Amino acid sequence: MTIEGKYRPQLRSESNDGSCIGDSFRGKQAGQFEVFVNDPLPKSGRRSCDDWVRNRIARRDVRGHTAVVTSPSPEPLRSAAETFAPLRRFVDADARLARWARGGSCARLWAYEFLRFGFKQAVACVFGGLMVGLMLATHVFYPKGAALARYDFLFLAALAIQAILLWTRFESVEEAKVIFIFHVVGTIMEIFKTAAGSWIYPDAAFFRIGGVPLFTGFMYASIGSYMMRAWSLFDFRFSHHPPVWAVVALAAAIYVNFFAHHFMPDMRWALYAACLVVFGRSWIWFRVHHNWRRMPILLAALLAAIFIWFAENIGTFTQTWLYPSQRAGWSLVSVQKLGSWFLLQIVSYALVICVRRPQPPDEEPVRASKERHEKRLARE
C-alpha cells in the first residue's frame, strides 16, 4: 500500500556552504505519521535538498507503508541581505523606505536607488574596506618597534576577519575557496614582482615568503571577495557573454604577460585589443531593486580598476608598499597602473566564472524581489 503525503518543510533551509539543515514529512491519511530527517545531510552539489529528502523518505518504511513525497511549491528566492544576520533586521525598514520612494517623484526614486546601489557596493567591499582601514590605522597608531611587526599584525588581522566573515555566514565556504585561489595567484605574482624590483615592502615581517609579507595575498583576495559578494547582491546577469574558454584563455595570456614583459616586449596593448574583441559586445545586468540596470562589462572593469587605484594610493601613502619612484618621497601612483589593474580585473573575473557561471537576463530575480517586498509590507 502506498500512502501519499505532502512534503512539509519544518526547517526548510540551506546553509551558505550549500548543506541541508533538516525537513519533515507528514502523511494525509488516517493514522497520520511524521518522519524527521535530521541525520547529517550531504552538501547539495548536483542534488537539491528536496531531492535528497524525497529519496530518503521514499526508502523508509513507516508502519509498514511506503511514503511517496510530492514536491513543494517553489519558495521565492531569498535576498542577499537575508542570508547575512547583521543585515536581516533592516529588510522591513528598507521595504517601507522603498514604498515611500516609489510613491513620489522620479527624482526621489532615483535617489533611493542610488543610495541602495551605494549601500550594496559598501557591503560587497567589506573585506577590502577593512583591509584598507587597517593599513591607515596601523600607519597612524601602530607603535614603532612593537614585538609583533606591523605586517604580521595585518596578516593575523586579515585571518581573523576572514574567520569572522565565515562564522557570520557573510561568506560561504565556496566563496572562501575562490578567495583562497585569489590569495595564491596574487602571492605568486608578488614574489616575482618584488624580486624583479617592481615594488618593495620596506618593513620587516615574520610571516613572509622571500620579500613578500603574507598579508599581501589578502589584498588580492579582497578583489575576489568583492566580486563574489557583488554577484549575489546584484543578481548579475549577462548578455552577449563570450564563451568561458575564451575568457579563461585571455586571462591566462594576461597573467603570463605580467611575468613575461620583464624578459620580452610588453604585450599589454595587444591584450587591451583582445579584451575589446572578447568583451566588446558584452553587457552586465544588475538589479538594484525592482528593475534591471546594465552597463558594458568593460566599463564595469574600468570603474573597478579606478577604485583599486585609489586604494593603491592609500597603500603607498601609508608606506605599506612603495614603488621605486616613491622611495625619496610619496607621490601619486602612476595612472599607467590603471591599465594593469584593468587587466587584473579580467584575470579575477575568469577565476570567478569558473564557479559562478554567467546566465542571461531573466525576470525571476525581479519577480522574487517584488514578492519579498510585498510580504515584508504585509507584516506591518
C-alpha positions, -999 to 999 in steps of 0.1 A, spaced: 0 0 0 12 35 -8 4 64 14 7 97 -4 17 126 17 26 163 14 62 173 19 61 200 46 94 218 54 100 222 91 135 236 89 134 245 53 169 259 49 202 257 31 233 270 48 257 292 29 280 263 23 252 245 5 244 219 32 208 210 41 196 216 76 166 193 81 130 186 70 99 166 79 72 146 62 35 142 73 10 118 58 -25 129 49 -44 97 56 -58 82 88 -32 73 113 -10 103 104 27 98 107 57 121 106 92 113 97 120 137 107 152 138 86 178 152 110 207 130 100 239 145 88 230 156 54 252 159 23 261 191 6 236 199 -21 260 196 -51 241 184 -81 211 172 -60 189 197 -41 179 192 -5 144 184 -18 157 155 -39 177 141 -11 149 143 15 124 128 -11 147 99 -18 154 92 18 118 92 28 108 71 -2 131 44 11 118 45 47 91 20 59 66 39 81 43 14 99 48 -10 70 39 15 43 60 34 18 57 72 19 56 89 -15 66 126 -14 52 153 -36 73 183 -43 66 215 -25 57 247 -44 88 267 -51 97 293 -25 107 328 -35 144 335 -38 159 349 -6 175 383 -9 212 385 -3 206 407 28 185 378 44 215 355 42 236 378 64 223 382 100 235 418 106 215 430 76 184 408 81 170 431 107 168 460 83 149 444 54 115 455 67 126 491 72 141 490 37 107 479 23 90 508 39 116 532 26 112 517 -9 74 522 -7 80 559 2 104 563 -26 82 547 -52 52 568 -41 70 601 -51 87 617 -80 112 601 -103 140 621 -86 131 605 -53 131 570 -68 165 576 -85 179 590 -52 167 559 -34 182 535 -60 215 555 -59 217 551 -21 207 514 -23 234 509 -50 260 526 -28 250 505 2 252 473 -17 286 482 -30 298 490 5 286 456 17 304 439 -12 336 458 -3 335 449 34 367 428 33 386 452 11 374 482 30 385 467 63 420 459 49 424 495 37 412 507 71 437 486 88 465 500 66 455 535 76 450 527 113 483 509 117 502 536 98 489 562 123 486 543 156 507 511 155 537 515 178 571 516 162 593 488 174 565 466 186 573 430 193 547 420 167 557 436 134 531 457 116 529 434 86 524 404 109 496 422 127 480 429 93 483 392 84 467 380 117 440 406 115 432 395 79 429 359 91 406 370 119 384 390 95 381 360 72 372 337 101 345 362 113 330 365 78 327 327 76 313 324 111 286 350 105 279 334 71 287 366 53 309 344 31 302 308 22 328 280 22 325 280 -16 334 317 -17 362 312 7 377 286 -16 377 311 -45 392 338 -23 420 314 -13 428 309 -50 430 347 -54 454 347 -24 476 321 -41 476 337 -75 483 371 -60 511 359 -38 529 341 -66 529 374 -86 540 393 -56 570 371 -51 581 375 -87 574 413 -88 593 421 -56 623 400 -67 622 419 -100 622 453 -81 587 464 -93 579 475 -58 591 468 -22 578 462 13 600 483 35 592 468 69 602 435 85 579 406 89 580 371 103 551 358 81 566 362 47 579 344 16 610 360 3 604 397 3 566 394 4 546 396 37 518 371 37 491 397 43 495 409 7 477 379 -6 446 391 12 447 423 -8 442 403 -39 417 381 -21 396 412 -13 390 416 -51 377 380 -52 356 387 -21 341 418 -37 333 400 -70 316 370 -53 296 392 -29 285 417 -56 274 388 -78 249 378 -51 238 413 -40 231 425 -76 220 392 -91 244 396 -120 232 385 -155 250 389 -188 241 394 -224 263 385 -254 287 369 -229 318 353 -246 325 316 -241 341 307 -208 370 292 -226 377 325 -244 377 344 -211 400 319 -194 424 319 -224 425 357 -224 431 357 -186 459 332 -189 476 354 -216 473 384 -193 487 366 -163 517 353 -183 524 388 -196 526 401 -160 558 379 -158 570 378 -194 572 415 -200 603 416 -179 621 395 -205 604 402 -238 583 430 -253 552 440 -233 521 428 -250 496 448 -230 483 468 -259 476 436 -278 458 424 -247 437 455 -245 427 449 -281 419 412 -272 397 424 -243 378 446 -268 374 416 -292 363 392 -264 341 415 -244 332 443 -268 295 432 -272 291 420 -236 268 438 -211 265 431 -174 229 434 -160 224 441 -123 194 445 -101 194 474 -76 158 470 -66 128 461 -88 144 468 -121 173 457 -142 201 482 -150 230 475 -173 264 487 -184 292 474 -207 312 448 -189 345 465 -199 332 498 -183 325 479 -151 360 465 -152 375 500 -157 354 515 -129 366 488 -105 402 494 -116 398 531 -107 387 523 -72 416 498 -68 440 525 -80 426 548 -52 432 520 -27 467 515 -40 475 552 -34 463 547 2 486 517 4 517 536 -8 508 567 13 508 545 44 541 530 33 526 495 33 544 491 0 564 515 -22 572 519 -59 608 528 -68 597 563 -77 583 568 -41 614 559 -21 626 595 -19 591 608 -11 554 598 -16 537 607 -49 506 595 -66 508 561 -82 512 564 -119 480 565 -139 495 538 -161 489 514 -133 452 517 -141 459 496 -172 475 469 -150 446 468 -127 421 467 -156 438 436 -169 439 421 -135 401 425 -133 399 402 -164 420 376 -146 399 380 -115 367 376 -135 379 345 -152 385 329 -117 350 338 -106 331 325 -136 347 291 -131 325 289 -101 296 313 -109 286 305 -145 272 336 -163 235 335 -170 214 356 -194 189 381 -180 156 367 -167 127 380 -147 129 356 -118 151 378 -95 129 409 -102 97 388 -96 111 374 -63 122 409 -52 87 423 -57 72 393 -39 95 397 -9 88 434 -8 50 428 -6 54 402 21 75 425 42 50 453 40 22 428 48 38 421 81 31 456 94 
